[in-house]
Amino acid sequence: MITENQKKAFGFSGTNLLFDEVIRFLQDTQNTLVLQAINSATKGEDRVHFCGQADGVNYILSALVDLRKEAMKLNGLTVDEDLA
């Protein structure tokens, strides 16, 4: 369930520089972790560690995008607008 504060914070119309940069940062971080995980020099537990970190970042990234979609709907905006 989305809170009133989340509805206000994430249900903005148009773009938001902070939201866009947070999404970009998370995407860049996820890409870096995936590259470290699949690097041929990464072995054993280190590979598992990087995979787990990448999965965690993916969860947060997906949760933020889903929260944004839900907040936009609740504010009467279409979910196809301005999504990262």
Helices and strands as residue ranges (DSSP letters): H 4-10, H 17-38, H 44-74
